[in-house]
Amino acid sequence: MSVATATVRCLIVGRMPKPDLDLVRLKAGLDGLELVEAPSGEAPPDEHFDCVWRLFGGRLANEEVDPLQRALSQHPEVRWVHTVSAGVDHLDEIMAPHPDVILTNSAGVVAVPIAEFVVGCLLHHCKRFAEIRTLQASARWESLQLRELGDLRVVIVGFGAIGRELARRLGPFRCRLTAVRRHPEAGGGRAGHRPLRTGTAGCRMRRRRRAGAGGSADPGDQGAHLP
């Protein structure tokens, strides 16, 4: 005897490249989810939705009003919002009027591409690719003073998934790395295949001061030199 299960209806707001959306539609069909796409966040108010999946919106999609804000105002029955972004601070104002709605994010999903993007930007800066390309386009040759990544001192502010992946990729370039996180007791995963707090000999923890209301240091702000 088969048991009927209620279909979960998910409203998709915001924008994402079509190939990614096609993959989402395929996966949703296999899991029995019903997806309704409303990039601007405006869906028929008489329809019921269980959750909202927020793609890229607001300034990232050249929109003055975030589509999630529209969706939540028109569909108060929603009890779960998932965002494709890793950070959620920018959603505080939108979510504040909806304290009963669960918010989940995509922490770690974009860690590798963002880390590789940062490495690319550092190479672009050190090797002066933009200037070289300009010279090449004008058929001129000049000797430019370039830098090696191994000469850089890099401070990684925040040592979550993105920070750890960045450290792994900068390690082979022999950059001098310092990781800073608010709660070092939470651990740092594996940086350069070594735990954050137990790197090579000479690895040392150091407290970083941040002025508070009374000018005192925040005891949670600490950093570590990585091997």
C-alpha positions in Angstrom: 0.0 0.0 0.0 1.5 3.3 -1.1 1.4 6.3 1.2 0.8 9.7 -0.4 3.2 12.4 0.6 2.5 16.1 0.4 4.5 17.9 -2.3 6.9 20.6 -1.0 6.5 23.8 -3.0 9.5 26.0 -3.2 9.6 29.5 -4.6 12.8 30.4 -6.4 13.6 34.1 -6.4 16.6 36.0 -7.7 18.8 35.1 -10.7 21.3 32.4 -11.6 22.9 31.2 -14.9 20.6 28.9 -16.9 22.8 25.8 -16.7 22.7 25.9 -12.9 19.0 26.3 -12.9 18.5 23.4 -15.3 20.5 21.2 -12.9 18.3 22.4 -10.0 15.2 21.6 -11.9 16.5 18.1 -12.7 17.4 17.4 -9.0 14.1 18.8 -7.8 12.2 16.5 -10.1 14.0 13.5 -8.8 13.2 14.5 -5.2 9.6 15.2 -5.9 9.8 19.0 -5.2 7.7 21.5 -7.0 9.6 24.6 -8.1 8.0 27.9 -9.0 10.4 30.5 -10.5 9.8 34.2 -9.8 13.1 36.0 -10.3 11.7 39.3 -9.0 10.0 37.7 -6.0 6.5 38.5 -7.2 4.5 35.2 -7.2 0.7 34.9 -7.2 -0.4 35.8 -3.7 -3.1 33.1 -3.6 -0.5 30.3 -4.0 1.0 28.5 -1.0 4.8 28.0 -0.6 6.7 26.0 2.0 10.1 27.5 1.4 12.0 30.2 -0.6 15.2 29.6 -2.3 17.1 32.8 -2.8 19.5 33.1 -5.7 21.4 36.2 -6.5 19.4 39.3 -5.9 19.5 43.0 -4.9 22.6 44.8 -6.1 24.1 41.6 -7.6 21.2 41.5 -10.0 20.8 45.3 -10.5 17.6 45.4 -8.4 16.8 48.1 -5.9 14.5 45.8 -3.8 15.8 42.3 -2.9 13.4 39.7 -4.4 13.4 37.8 -1.1 11.9 40.9 0.6 9.0 40.8 -1.9 8.5 37.1 -1.5 8.3 37.1 2.3 6.0 40.1 2.4 3.6 38.4 -0.1 3.8 34.9 1.4 3.8 35.0 5.3 3.2 31.2 5.3 6.9 30.5 4.3 8.8 28.9 7.2 12.2 28.3 5.6 14.5 30.4 3.4 17.7 29.1 1.9 20.3 31.4 0.2 22.9 30.4 -2.3 25.4 32.8 -0.7 27.8 31.8 2.1 27.3 35.0 4.0 24.0 36.1 5.5 24.8 39.4 7.2 23.3 41.3 4.3 20.0 39.6 4.9 19.6 40.7 8.5 17.3 43.6 7.7 15.1 41.5 5.5 14.8 38.6 7.9 14.3 40.7 11.1 10.5 41.1 10.6 10.3 37.3 10.2 11.8 35.7 13.4 9.9 32.4 12.9 11.5 31.8 9.5 14.5 29.4 9.5 17.4 30.8 7.4 20.0 28.4 6.0 23.0 29.3 3.8 25.5 27.6 1.4 28.6 27.8 3.6 31.5 26.1 2.0 29.9 25.6 -1.4 31.8 28.5 -3.1 35.0 28.2 -1.0 37.2 26.7 -3.8 36.2 29.1 -6.7 36.5 32.1 -4.5 39.9 31.0 -3.2 41.1 30.4 -6.7 39.7 33.8 -7.7 41.8 35.5 -5.0 44.9 33.7 -6.1 44.2 34.9 -9.7 43.9 38.5 -8.5 47.2 38.3 -6.6 49.0 36.9 -9.7 47.3 39.6 -11.8 48.7 42.2 -9.4 52.2 40.8 -9.0 52.7 40.0 -12.7 51.1 43.2 -13.9 49.1 41.4 -16.5 46.9 44.4 -17.4 50.0 46.5 -18.3 51.6 43.7 -20.2 48.4 43.2 -22.2 48.3 47.0 -23.0 51.9 46.9 -24.2 51.2 43.8 -26.3 48.1 45.5 -27.9 50.2 48.5 -28.9 53.1 46.3 -30.2 55.5 47.8 -27.6 58.0 46.1 -25.3 59.0 47.4 -21.9 60.8 45.9 -19.0 58.5 45.8 -16.0 59.5 45.1 -12.5 57.5 42.2 -11.3 57.0 40.5 -7.9 56.8 36.9 -6.8 53.9 35.7 -4.6 56.5 34.4 -2.2 57.4 38.0 -1.3 53.9 38.7 -0.1 52.7 38.8 3.5 49.0 37.8 3.3 46.5 38.3 6.2 43.4 36.1 5.9 40.6 37.7 7.9 38.3 34.9 8.8 39.4 31.3 8.7 36.3 29.4 7.7 35.9 27.4 4.5 37.0 30.1 2.2 40.0 31.2 4.3 41.2 27.6 4.6 41.0 26.9 0.9 42.9 30.1 0.2 45.6 29.1 2.6 46.0 25.7 0.9 46.4 27.4 -2.5 48.8 30.1 -1.3 51.0 27.7 0.6 52.8 26.3 -2.5 53.7 29.9 -3.5 55.5 30.2 -0.1 53.5 33.3 0.8 53.9 34.4 4.5 50.4 33.8 5.8 48.6 35.0 8.9 45.1 33.8 9.7 42.8 35.8 12.0 39.5 34.6 13.4 37.3 35.7 16.2 37.0 32.3 17.9 40.3 30.4 17.5 39.1 27.8 19.9 36.7 26.6 17.2 39.6 25.2 15.3 41.0 26.0 11.9 40.6 22.8 10.1 43.6 21.8 8.1 45.9 24.6 6.8 48.8 23.4 4.8 47.9 19.9 6.0 48.6 20.9 9.6 46.1 21.9 12.3 46.0 25.7 12.7 47.3 25.8 16.3 50.0 23.2 15.9 51.9 24.2 12.8 55.6 23.9 12.3 58.1 24.9 15.0 58.0 28.7 15.6 54.3 28.9 14.8 52.9 31.3 17.3 49.5 32.6 18.4 49.2 36.3 18.9 46.3 38.5 20.2 45.1 41.3 18.1 43.6 44.4 19.8 40.3 45.9 18.7 39.1 49.0 20.5 35.8 48.5 22.2 33.5 50.9 24.1 36.1 51.4 26.8 39.1 51.1 24.5 39.8 47.5 25.7 40.9 44.6 23.5 38.4 42.0 22.3 39.8 38.8 23.9 38.3 36.8 21.0 40.3 38.4 18.2 43.4 36.2 17.7 45.5 35.1 14.9 48.0 32.5 13.9 51.1 32.4 11.7 50.6 29.5 9.3 53.4 27.3 8.1 
